[in-house]
Amino acid sequence: MKSLLFLICVVVFLGIITAGCTTPAPVPTPTPTPVPATVVTVATTAPLTDPALTGTWNLKGGMGGGTIPLIPTVPITITFNSDGTLSGFAGCNNYNANYVLTGQTTEFGKTISIGPVASTKMYCADTSNQETSYLNMLQNMKTYSINIDSMLTRSTAADQLSYQRPST
């Protein structure tokens, strides 16, 4: 019995040694297929801009068709940048958004799309209603028209905001 066990161990040992000494078959390296080089050009279109619109404006009136009175001591501003972004101060919080000019004109002016509007989240009891109304109206604006240094924006004929450039 001992010799049988010894013989099995010798056979297993020789099998392990033989398996470790063999060389694996070489794997053929694939030949790369040449790919023709092509130059891809991507057409980029810059957003439409209006030099008369870019810059800072101060809100002068028109909140909710005149139903939301402006607090005279609280300035509300908007700054249009030529890259399609805007930012401003809404009476308590700073805000920003993207805007898109379509290049089309309606009976109320040139078309614009604003939003979504993002703002800081401070709460100011005196100005929160005015600020909420302003930001909602701003995000719903559909057109704007500029007359020298004054601008009028509209979502409907009744809902409009009027701005003026700050005095220099």
Beta strands, then each sheet from edge to edge (+ up, - down):
strand 1: 55-61
strand 2: 77-80
strand 3: 85-89
strand 4: 94-106
strand 5: 109-114
strand 6: 118-119
strand 7: 143-147
strand 8: 150-154
strand 9: 160-164
sheet 1: 6+ 4- 3+ 2- 1+ 9- 8+ 7- 5+
end
